[in-house]
Amino acid sequence: MVYHSRWKRHIGWILLALLVAILSLFIWAYQKPEHFIGFLLNASPTAAAQKLYLGEDQQDGKAVTWDNWMQAPFNRLAFRQVAHFLNTVPVSRGNSPTSPLEQVSLKEIKRIDTLELPNNLSLDSILKGTDTDAFIALKDGKVLVEQYFNGQRPESKHIMMSVTKSFTGIITEMMILEGLLAETELIGDVVPELQGTAFADATIRNALDMEVSMVFDETYDDPNSDISRFIYASGLMPWPRGQAEFDSLYDFLASLRKLDAHGHEFQYTTATTEVLGWVITKRGGKPFQQQFEERLFRRIGAEYNAYFAADTQNVAVAGGGLNVTLRDMARLVLLVANDGFWNGQQIVPKAIIQKIKQGGDPSHFPDFLGETASYKSQWYVDASQGTLRALGINGQEVFIDAASGIVIVQQSSHPDAVGLYSLLSWALQDAFASTYSQTHSSE
């Protein structure tokens, strides 16, 4: 009896120790999730390794088509070949010289080796483990590191998904400053076709800050969700057979209904940005992509032309349709990082960028990016940290850190639209900012 009693006590202590260990692990994972998910890195095979191909379907399960290009594993090839499947509208770089992206000093490059990354992971392992296709980090406008994976090349035009939204926001802000729009103006007055919809009594500011309340389900893996219906209506994927509800993106937008009062709570919906694209087209008197080209792209000294995915009516997808090379995306981001000044000219008024950097109301915004984070004019902002982010599904990332002068662009083809893998990308961004803020402040 004494023998069994002792063993019961031992087992009890062992179980208690295991419980404490498990509880400690969960607390650690909650406080430092980027370290926890470092164990979950699992790079997808490259497009070449999977023998994915474009062209006529050979019935071997490897053809990338209009039906499957947004899904894994086919997105590994498709995200840099969007024009092969979709209707698109062009964005010209113009005839101006390409603006140079110079290299930093060798001393600065060597500091990459001192990055404090989760679980002592290497930069290369994080990039490959998050299915990165291309990555560039710059300090004070000069290139620290530029890498390509999965068959992507410097001339490849990669879809940026919802990173597109942030530049739609900038164009809207430019039109407000020019007096073409007013923040308090009702969308239904600018776009009469939207009278009687969720957007009719929403203001331009409500739309810019994603505070339009509507009935909308943004679940990407549900084929019947509103975001899926948006994807079909905008031509990004074909309607399931016999289910076509709308002929165009605009028809879909006019179907959405109001849920609650606007202006009180963050509600992320891609449809809201598409409405801003419609507003820009109406008030600017030109198609959205043409205004993007004239106001921004032609002026940054881009190296290659770009394009937008578009619906059957050639309406550009203003909330997620930009396809652009890595370095030209970096030029667009540097324009923002430099308070609207790039390529020897003030392209965007400084007041607009400063307004965005001040951020919105953190109480309206969920705290997944931090308690002081907010959303302003289609940008994720942490004014207390001096950071701006633009985010797109499947791992499209833009990061600007004022204190360190760090700018990062990451183009990816992760199998999941959203997931914990983003925490590793954010940890990587923070590591660059932390490492290089020391040199920035001493210069």
C-alpha positions in Angstrom: 0.0 0.0 0.0 2.9 2.4 0.9 4.6 1.5 -2.4 1.4 2.3 -4.5 0.8 5.4 -2.5 4.3 6.7 -3.3 3.8 6.0 -7.0 0.5 7.8 -7.0 2.2 10.8 -5.4 5.0 10.6 -8.0 2.5 10.4 -10.9 0.5 13.3 -9.4 3.6 15.5 -9.3 4.5 14.4 -12.9 1.1 15.3 -14.2 1.2 18.6 -12.3 4.6 19.3 -13.8 3.3 18.5 -17.3 0.3 20.7 -16.8 2.5 23.6 -15.7 4.8 23.0 -18.7 1.9 23.0 -21.1 0.4 26.1 -19.5 3.8 27.8 -19.7 4.0 26.9 -23.3 0.6 28.4 -24.1 1.5 31.6 -22.2 4.8 31.9 -24.1 3.1 31.2 -27.4 0.5 33.9 -26.6 3.1 36.5 -25.6 5.6 35.6 -28.4 3.5 34.0 -31.2 6.2 34.6 -33.8 8.6 32.4 -31.9 6.0 29.6 -31.6 5.1 29.6 -35.3 8.8 29.5 -36.2 8.4 25.7 -35.6 5.6 25.7 -38.2 7.6 26.9 -41.1 6.9 24.6 -44.1 7.9 25.9 -47.5 5.7 24.8 -50.3 7.5 23.2 -53.3 8.3 25.6 -56.1 6.3 25.8 -59.2 9.1 24.1 -61.1 9.3 21.3 -58.6 5.6 20.7 -58.9 5.8 20.9 -62.7 3.1 23.4 -62.9 2.5 24.9 -66.4 0.5 27.4 -68.4 -1.4 26.5 -71.6 -3.6 23.7 -72.7 -4.7 21.5 -69.9 -3.1 18.0 -70.3 -5.5 16.5 -67.7 -2.6 15.8 -65.4 -3.6 18.1 -62.6 -0.7 20.5 -63.2 -2.2 23.1 -65.5 -2.7 26.6 -64.1 -6.1 27.9 -65.3 -8.6 30.7 -64.7 -10.5 28.4 -62.5 -7.7 27.4 -60.1 -5.0 30.2 -60.2 -5.9 31.7 -56.8 -5.7 28.3 -55.1 -2.7 26.3 -53.9 -0.6 24.9 -55.4 -1.4 26.7 -58.6 -0.8 30.2 -57.2 2.9 29.4 -56.9 3.1 30.0 -60.7 0.0 32.1 -61.3 0.8 35.1 -59.1 3.4 36.2 -61.5 1.4 35.3 -64.6 -2.0 36.9 -63.9 -2.3 38.4 -67.4 -2.3 34.8 -68.8 -5.7 34.1 -67.2 -7.5 37.4 -66.6 -8.7 40.4 -68.4 -6.3 43.3 -67.7 -5.9 47.0 -68.3 -2.4 48.4 -68.8 -0.4 50.9 -66.8 2.4 52.6 -68.7 5.7 53.6 -67.1 6.0 56.4 -69.7 9.2 57.5 -71.3 11.1 59.0 -68.4 14.4 57.5 -67.3 14.3 54.8 -64.7 15.0 56.1 -61.2 18.1 54.3 -59.7 17.9 52.1 -56.6 21.4 52.3 -55.3 23.1 49.7 -53.0 24.0 50.5 -49.4 27.5 50.2 -48.2 29.0 46.8 -47.5 29.1 47.7 -43.8 25.4 48.2 -43.7 24.8 44.9 -45.6 26.8 43.0 -43.0 24.4 44.2 -40.3 21.9 41.8 -41.8 23.8 39.1 -40.0 22.9 40.6 -36.6 19.1 40.5 -37.2 17.5 39.0 -34.1 15.0 36.7 -35.7 12.6 34.2 -34.0 14.2 30.9 -32.9 17.5 32.1 -34.4 16.1 31.5 -37.9 17.9 32.8 -40.8 16.5 35.4 -43.2 16.6 32.9 -46.0 14.7 30.2 -44.0 11.9 32.7 -43.0 11.5 33.9 -46.6 11.4 30.4 -48.0 9.2 29.2 -45.2 6.6 31.9 -45.9 6.6 31.0 -49.6 8.1 34.3 -50.6 8.6 34.9 -54.3 10.5 38.2 -54.0 11.8 40.3 -51.2 13.5 43.7 -51.0 14.6 45.7 -47.9 15.9 49.2 -48.3 17.5 51.7 -45.8 17.2 55.4 -46.6 16.2 54.5 -50.1 19.1 52.2 -50.8 18.9 48.5 -51.3 20.1 46.3 -48.4 18.9 43.0 -49.7 17.0 41.8 -52.8 16.1 38.2 -53.3 14.0 36.1 -55.7 12.6 32.7 -55.3 10.3 30.2 -57.0 11.2 31.2 -60.5 10.4 34.9 -60.1 12.7 37.3 -61.8 13.3 41.1 -61.6 11.0 41.6 -64.6 8.2 39.5 -63.2 5.0 41.3 -62.5 3.5 39.9 -59.3 -0.1 40.5 -58.1 -0.1 42.7 -54.9 -3.6 41.8 -53.8 -4.9 44.3 -51.2 -1.6 46.3 -51.0 -3.3 47.9 -54.0 -5.8 49.5 -51.6 -3.2 51.7 -50.0 -2.5 53.5 -53.3 -6.2 53.9 -54.1 -6.4 55.6 -50.7 -3.6 58.0 -51.7 -5.2 59.0 -55.0 -8.5 59.7 -53.1 -6.6 61.9 -50.6 -5.0 63.8 -53.5 -8.4 64.5 -55.0 -9.7 65.7 -51.6 -6.8 68.1 -51.3 -7.4 69.3 -54.9 -11.0 70.0 -54.1 -12.4 67.4 -56.4 -13.9 65.5 -53.5 -14.8 66.4 -49.9 -14.3 64.0 -46.9 -17.8 64.6 -45.8 -19.4 64.1 -49.2 -21.8 61.2 -49.4 -20.9 58.5 -51.8 -24.4 58.2 -53.2 -24.1 61.9 -54.3 -20.8 61.1 -56.2 -22.0 57.8 -57.6 -25.8 58.0 -58.1 -25.8 54.3 -59.1 -25.1 53.5 -55.4 -28.2 55.2 -54.1 -30.3 52.8 -52.0 -27.2 50.7 -51.2 -24.9 50.3 -48.2 -22.8 53.2 -49.6 -25.5 55.8 -50.3 -25.2 57.6 -47.0 -21.5 56.7 -46.2 -19.0 59.6 -46.5 -15.7 59.5 -48.4 -13.9 59.5 -45.1 -16.0 56.5 -43.9 -14.8 54.6 -47.0 -11.2 55.7 -46.7 -11.0 54.4 -43.1 -13.0 51.2 -43.7 -15.9 52.3 -41.5 -18.7 51.6 -43.9 -21.1 49.2 -42.2 -22.6 46.6 -44.5 -23.7 43.0 -44.7 -20.5 41.4 -46.0 -18.7 38.2 -45.4 -15.0 38.4 -46.2 -14.3 34.6 -45.7 -12.0 33.7 -48.5 -12.4 29.9 -48.3 -16.2 30.0 -48.5 -17.3 29.8 -52.2 -20.6 31.4 -51.2 -19.3 34.3 -49.2 -19.6 37.9 -50.3 -15.9 38.1 -51.0 -16.2 35.1 -53.3 -19.1 36.7 -55.1 -16.9 39.8 -55.5 -14.1 37.7 -56.9 -16.5 36.2 -59.5 -18.1 39.5 -60.4 -14.8 41.2 -60.9 -13.6 38.5 -63.2 -10.9 37.2 -61.0 -12.4 33.7 -61.2 -15.3 32.3 -63.3 -18.7 32.0 -61.7 -19.7 28.4 -60.7 -21.7 27.0 -63.6 -25.3 28.3 -63.6 -24.7 30.7 -60.6 -23.8 34.0 -62.3 -25.5 36.7 -60.4 -23.8 39.9 -61.8 -22.4 41.0 -65.1 -19.8 43.3 -63.7 -18.1 44.6 -60.6 -20.3 47.6 -60.5 -23.4 45.5 -60.6 -22.2 43.6 -57.5 -21.4 46.7 -55.6 -24.9 48.1 -56.2 -26.3 44.9 -54.5 -24.7 45.5 -51.1 -26.9 46.5 -48.2 -26.3 48.6 -45.1 -25.9 46.9 -41.7 -25.6 49.6 -39.1 -24.5 53.3 -38.7 -21.3 54.2 -40.5 -18.2 55.7 -39.0 -18.1 53.9 -35.7 -16.3 50.6 -36.3 -13.7 49.2 -38.6 -15.1 46.8 -41.1 -12.6 45.5 -43.6 -14.3 44.9 -47.0 -12.7 44.9 -50.4 -15.9 46.2 -51.8 -15.4 49.5 -50.0 -12.1 50.1 -51.9 -13.8 49.2 -55.2 -16.3 51.9 -54.5 -13.4 54.4 -54.0 -12.1 53.3 -57.4 -15.6 54.1 -58.8 -15.6 57.5 -57.0 -12.1 58.3 -58.5 -13.3 57.4 -61.9 -16.5 59.5 -61.6 -14.9 62.6 -60.3 -11.6 62.3 -62.1 -13.3 61.8 -65.5 -10.9 59.0 -66.5 -10.7 55.3 -65.7 -9.1 54.5 -62.4 -6.0 52.8 -63.9 -5.3 55.9 -66.0 -5.4 58.1 -63.0 -3.1 55.7 -61.1 -0.7 55.9 -64.1 -0.8 59.7 -64.5 -0.7 60.6 -60.8 1.8 58.0 -59.5 3.3 55.4 -61.8 4.6 57.5 -64.7 6.3 59.8 -62.2 8.3 57.4 -60.1 10.8 56.4 -62.8 9.4 52.8 -63.0 11.5 50.3 -64.9 8.7 48.3 -66.4 5.0 48.8 -67.3 2.4 47.4 -64.8 -1.2 46.4 -65.1 -4.4 45.9 -63.2 -6.7 42.9 -63.3 -10.1 44.1 -64.6 -13.7 42.9 -65.0 -15.5 42.2 -68.3 -16.2 46.0 -68.6 -12.5 46.8 -68.2 -13.1 48.2 -64.7 -9.8 47.9 -62.9 -9.9 46.1 -59.5 -8.8 49.0 -57.3 -8.9 46.9 -54.2 -6.5 44.2 -55.2 -5.6 44.1 -58.9 -2.2 45.8 -59.2 0.5 43.6 -60.8 4.0 45.1 -60.7 7.6 44.2 -60.4 9.3 44.1 -57.0 11.6 47.0 -57.6 8.8 49.2 -59.1 6.7 48.3 -56.0 9.6 49.5 -53.9 9.6 52.8 -55.8 6.0 53.3 -55.0 6.6 52.6 -51.4 9.6 54.8 -51.2 7.4 57.6 -52.5 5.3 57.3 -49.4 8.3 56.8 -47.0 9.8 60.0 -48.4 6.7 62.1 -47.6 5.6 62.1 -51.2 8.9 63.1 -52.7 10.6 60.8 -55.1 12.6 60.9 -58.4 13.4 64.6 -57.9 9.8 65.8 -57.5 7.0 66.1 -55.0 4.6 63.6 -56.5 2.2 63.4 -53.6 1.7 66.5 -51.4 3.6 66.1 -48.1 0.5 67.1 -46.1 -1.3 63.9 -47.4 1.5 61.5 -46.2 1.7 63.3 -42.9 -2.0 63.0 -42.4 -1.9 59.3 -43.1 1.0 58.8 -40.7 -1.0 60.4 -37.9 -3.3 57.4 -38.1 -7.0 57.0 -37.3 -8.9 56.2 -34.1 -7.3 53.1 -32.4 -10.6 52.5 -30.5 -12.3 51.7 -33.9 -9.6 49.2 -34.9 -9.0 45.6 -33.7 -5.6 45.2 -31.8 -4.1 42.5 -33.9 -1.3 44.9 -34.9 -1.0 46.4 -31.5 -3.0 48.5 -29.1 -2.0 51.8 -30.7 -2.5 50.6 -34.3 -5.2 52.2 -36.5 -6.4 52.4 -40.1 -6.2 55.6 -42.1 -6.8 56.1 -45.7 -6.4 52.4 -46.6 -3.1 52.1 -44.6 -2.4 50.2 -41.4 -0.8 52.8 -39.1 0.9 52.8 -35.8 1.6 56.5 -35.1 3.3 55.8 -31.8 5.8 53.5 -33.5 6.1 55.5 -36.7 5.2 52.6 -38.9 2.9 52.1 -42.0 1.9 48.8 -43.4 0.0 47.7 -46.5 -1.2 44.0 -46.5 -2.5 41.6 -49.1 -3.7 38.0 -48.9 -1.2 35.1 -49.5 1.7 37.1 -48.0 1.9 40.4 -49.9 3.6 42.8 -47.4 4.7 46.4 -47.4 6.4 48.0 -44.4 7.7 51.5 -43.7 9.5 52.4 -40.5 10.3 56.1 -40.1 12.8 55.7 -37.2 15.1 53.4 -39.0 14.5 54.4 -42.6 13.6 50.8 -43.4 11.3 50.0 -46.3 10.3 46.4 -47.1 8.3 44.8 -49.9 7.5 41.1 -49.9 5.7 39.3 -52.7 4.5 35.8 -51.9 2.4 32.9 -53.0 1.5 31.3 -49.7 -1.2 28.6 -49.9 -3.3 30.3 -47.3 -5.0 33.6 -47.9 -4.5 34.6 -44.2 -2.8 32.8 -41.4 -0.2 32.8 -38.6 2.6 32.9 -41.2 2.1 36.7 -41.3 3.4 37.0 -37.7 6.8 35.8 -38.9 6.8 38.4 -41.7 6.0 41.1 -39.2 8.7 39.8 -36.8 11.2 40.0 -39.7 10.1 43.6 -40.4 10.5 44.5 -36.8 13.9 42.9 -36.7 15.1 45.1 -39.6 13.7 48.2 -38.0 15.3 47.5 -34.6 18.7 46.6 -36.1 18.9 49.6 -38.4 17.3 52.2 -36.1 20.5 52.4 -34.2 22.6 53.4 -37.3 19.8 55.7 -38.5 19.7 57.7 -35.2 23.5 58.1 -35.2 23.8 59.5 -38.7 
